[in-house]
């Protein structure tokens, strides 16, 4: 295993292929949960769907048992930003917005991604916020790809791109203290990837670096509170939040979105690596 600076794990092409397999398991689980979201469904129902898909694929839920976490997913509804524990008592209702975070480990390698999904008919302003979060995530991914291709990219360029896209989308809070991370043989590795800040700082963006990029934004204040369960993080002002995430691999010719079914083709275009294009176009 090659390493770039202290505690930053760089992956070989073969290791990235293994991470792609884990990423596709996560993508499949999230797609199934997206399809299942509806009024009357519980977050425990969604958790069972995810665990079944992950284990059927030969994987293990990354989250389950992580520092004692009891679920296979995080299922954060409305003012819950992240890390909400799935429960049979949390019944989704029309108008809710749910963020679902899911991770899987397969053959020792992790995938991690999150989506935000409207439940039934949802206030268009909340749907728009989720779209802004998604756009900001892709802006961060594209910036990472360009920076790797040019050889001039730095870690904080990603957070700057995310924040710039959020600010362009409207008056939203950008959650501080929570963000993306390196990923590989552990779910959380160095470096921490902020969703804000000045560009041009931090480690260089180089081929072999794998990151989870995950914006979290709110309809109001970005300030947070952790509940007594020791996990669930909510907005201090009870405003609704959105959380999205993809795991990516940086290569010399761009980025491969390991947890996107199409590898990132639809959103990255020419920034999608040639390797990812070959993979996503190959017969199944």
C-alpha positions in Angstrom: 0.0 0.0 0.0 1.5 3.4 -1.0 0.9 6.3 1.2 0.9 10.0 0.5 1.7 12.1 3.6 0.8 10.8 7.1 -2.2 8.5 7.3 -3.4 9.1 3.8 -3.9 5.8 1.9 -3.4 5.8 -1.8 -4.9 2.9 -3.7 -3.6 0.9 -6.6 -5.8 0.3 -9.7 -6.5 -3.2 -8.5 -7.6 -2.0 -5.1 -9.9 0.6 -6.7 -11.6 -2.2 -8.6 -12.3 -3.9 -5.3 -13.7 -0.6 -3.9 -16.0 -0.3 -7.0 -17.5 -3.7 -6.2 -18.3 -2.4 -2.7 -19.6 0.8 -4.1 -22.0 -1.0 -6.4 -23.4 -2.9 -3.5 -24.1 0.4 -1.8 -25.6 1.8 -5.0 -28.0 -1.1 -5.3 -29.1 -0.8 -1.6 -29.8 2.9 -2.0 -31.7 2.4 -5.2 -33.9 -0.2 -3.5 -34.5 2.0 -0.5 -35.3 5.0 -2.7 -38.0 2.9 -4.5 -39.4 1.8 -1.1 -39.7 5.2 0.5 -43.4 6.0 0.9 -45.9 7.2 3.6 -46.3 4.4 6.1 -42.9 2.9 5.7 -40.7 2.9 8.8 -37.0 3.6 8.9 -36.6 0.1 10.3 -38.2 -1.2 7.1 -35.6 0.6 5.1 -32.8 -0.7 7.3 -33.9 -4.3 6.7 -33.9 -3.7 2.9 -30.3 -2.4 3.0 -29.0 -5.2 5.3 -30.6 -7.8 3.1 -29.1 -6.5 -0.1 -25.6 -6.0 1.4 -25.5 -9.5 2.9 -26.9 -11.2 -0.2 -24.0 -9.7 -2.1 -21.5 -11.2 0.3 -20.9 -8.0 2.1 -21.3 -6.6 5.6 -23.0 -3.3 6.6 -20.2 -0.9 7.4 -22.3 1.0 10.0 -23.6 -1.9 12.0 -21.6 -2.2 15.2 -19.4 0.7 14.3 -18.5 2.2 17.7 -21.7 0.5 18.9 -24.0 1.9 16.2 -27.1 -0.4 16.0 -28.3 0.1 12.4 -27.2 -0.8 8.9 -28.1 2.7 7.7 -28.6 6.1 9.1 -32.1 7.4 8.4 -32.4 11.1 9.1 -35.8 12.7 8.7 -36.5 16.4 8.4 -34.6 18.3 11.1 -32.3 15.2 11.6 -29.1 15.9 9.7 -27.1 12.7 10.0 -26.6 9.6 12.1 -30.3 9.0 13.0 -30.9 5.5 14.1 -33.5 3.5 12.2 -36.6 2.6 14.3 -39.9 0.8 13.8 -41.4 3.7 15.6 -40.3 6.3 13.0 -43.1 6.1 10.4 -42.6 8.2 7.3 -45.4 10.5 6.3 -46.2 12.6 3.2 -44.2 15.8 3.3 -41.2 14.3 5.0 -37.7 14.6 3.6 -35.4 11.6 4.5 -31.7 11.4 4.1 -30.4 7.8 3.9 -26.7 7.0 4.5 -25.5 3.5 3.7 -22.1 1.8 3.8 -20.9 -1.7 2.9 -17.6 -3.6 3.2 -16.9 -6.3 0.7 -13.6 -8.2 0.7 -12.2 -5.7 3.2 -13.0 -2.6 1.1 -15.6 0.0 1.9 -18.2 1.9 -0.1 -20.2 4.8 1.4 -23.0 7.0 -0.1 -26.1 8.9 0.9 -29.3 10.2 -0.8 -32.1 12.5 0.2 -35.5 11.4 -0.9 -38.9 13.2 -0.6 -41.8 11.2 0.9 -44.9 11.7 -1.2 -45.8 15.3 -2.0 -43.1 17.5 -0.4 -42.8 21.3 -0.3 -41.0 22.3 -3.5 -38.7 24.4 -1.4 -37.4 21.3 0.4 -37.1 19.4 -2.8 -35.1 22.3 -4.2 -32.8 22.2 -1.2 -32.1 18.5 -1.8 -31.3 19.3 -5.4 -28.9 22.1 -4.4 -27.1 19.6 -2.1 -26.8 17.1 -4.9 -25.5 19.8 -7.3 -23.0 20.9 -4.8 -21.7 17.4 -4.3 -21.2 17.0 -8.0 -19.4 20.4 -8.1 -17.0 19.1 -5.5 -16.4 15.9 -7.4 -15.8 17.7 -10.7 -13.4 20.1 -9.0 -11.5 17.1 -7.5 -11.3 15.5 -11.0 -10.0 18.7 -12.6 -7.5 19.3 -9.9 -6.1 15.7 -10.3 -5.9 16.0 -14.1 -4.1 19.4 -13.8 -1.8 18.3 -11.0 -2.5 21.5 -9.2 -5.6 20.5 -7.1 -5.6 20.8 -3.3 -8.0 19.2 -0.8 -9.7 22.5 0.2 -10.6 23.1 -3.4 -13.4 20.5 -2.9 -15.0 22.2 0.0 -14.7 25.6 -1.6 -16.5 24.2 -4.7 -19.3 22.7 -2.5 -19.8 25.9 -0.6 -19.8 28.0 -3.7 -22.4 25.8 -5.4 -24.6 25.9 -2.2 -24.4 29.7 -2.0 -25.3 30.0 -5.7 -28.3 27.8 -5.1 -29.9 29.9 -2.4 -29.8 30.9 1.3 -29.0 27.6 3.0 -26.9 26.7 6.0 -23.8 24.7 5.3 -23.3 22.4 8.3 -19.9 22.7 9.9 -18.1 20.0 11.9 -19.4 17.1 9.7 -18.2 16.3 6.2 -16.5 13.9 3.9 -13.4 11.7 4.5 -11.0 9.3 3.0 -12.2 5.8 2.5 -10.7 2.4 1.7 -9.8 -0.4 4.1 -11.6 1.6 6.8 -14.8 3.5 6.4 -13.3 6.7 7.8 -9.7 7.6 6.9 -7.7 10.8 6.5 -8.2 13.3 5.2 -11.3 15.1 6.5 -13.1 16.8 3.6 -14.8 20.0 4.7 -17.8 21.4 2.8 -16.6 25.0 3.0 -13.4 27.0 3.1 -10.7 28.7 1.1 -9.2 26.9 -1.9 -5.6 26.0 -2.5 -4.8 24.4 0.9 -4.3 20.9 2.2 -2.8 17.8 0.6 -2.5 17.6 -3.2 -5.2 15.7 -5.1 -3.3 12.8 -6.7 -4.2 9.6 -8.5 -5.1 6.8 -6.1 -6.7 9.1 -3.5 -10.2 7.9 -2.6 -12.7 10.2 -0.9 -16.3 10.3 0.3 -17.7 13.8 -0.5 -20.9 14.6 1.5 -22.5 18.0 1.7 -25.0 18.6 4.5 -27.2 21.7 4.2 -30.2 23.1 6.0 -33.1 25.5 5.4 -32.0 27.6 8.3 -29.1 27.8 10.7 -26.1 25.5 10.2 -25.8 25.0 14.0 -26.3 21.5 15.3 -27.3 19.5 18.4 -26.5 15.9 19.2 -29.4 14.1 20.9 -29.1 12.0 24.0 -28.9 8.7 22.0 -25.3 9.8 21.3 -25.8 9.6 17.5 -28.6 11.6 16.0 -27.5 15.1 15.0 -30.3 17.7 14.4 -30.5 21.3 13.4 -30.5 23.6 16.4 -33.4 25.6 15.0 -35.3 22.5 13.8 -35.0 23.5 10.2 -35.1 20.7 7.6 -31.8 19.3 6.4 -30.5 17.4 3.4 -27.4 15.1 3.2 -26.0 13.5 0.0 -22.7 11.6 -0.5 -20.7 9.6 -3.1 -17.4 7.7 -2.7 -14.9 8.6 -5.5 -11.5 7.4 -6.8 -9.2 10.0 -8.3 -7.2 8.8 -11.3 -4.8 10.6 -13.7 -7.5 11.2 -16.2 -10.3 12.2 -13.9 -12.7 10.7 -11.3 -14.5 7.4 -10.9 -17.7 7.7 -8.8 -17.5 4.3 -7.1 -21.0 4.4 -5.6 -22.8 5.7 -8.7 -24.3 2.9 -10.9 -23.0 4.7 -14.0 -19.7 5.5 -12.5 -20.6 9.2 -12.7 -21.1 9.3 -16.5 -24.3 11.4 -16.5 -22.8 14.2 -14.3 -19.1 14.2 -15.1 -18.9 13.8 -18.9 -15.3 14.2 -20.0 -14.2 14.2 -16.4 -15.2 10.5 -16.1 -12.0 8.4 -16.3 -11.4 6.2 -19.3 -11.3 3.2 -16.9 -14.7 4.0 -15.5 -16.2 4.5 -18.9 -14.9 1.0 -19.9 -16.3 -0.5 -16.8 -19.7 1.1 -17.0 -20.1 0.3 -20.7 -19.1 -3.4 -20.4 -21.7 -6.1 -20.7 -23.2 -7.2 -17.3 
